[in-house]
Amino acid sequence: MHITHKVLVDQVSANLFKKSGKLESQRSWLAMRNYLEQLDTEQLKLILKEDS
């Protein structure tokens, strides 16, 4: 099954949110999302794997 880059970014973001237990400021949330968007698919998969 092929997972799109956007779906991976969404999954990593959701995992980080679950870990922190709180929603950061909109500015920091957007900065994190922007950073994740710049990572390639393999980097995002590695982050997800490390979180599990």
Secondary structure as UniProt FT lines:
FT   HELIX           5..20
FT   HELIX           26..38
FT   HELIX           41..51
//
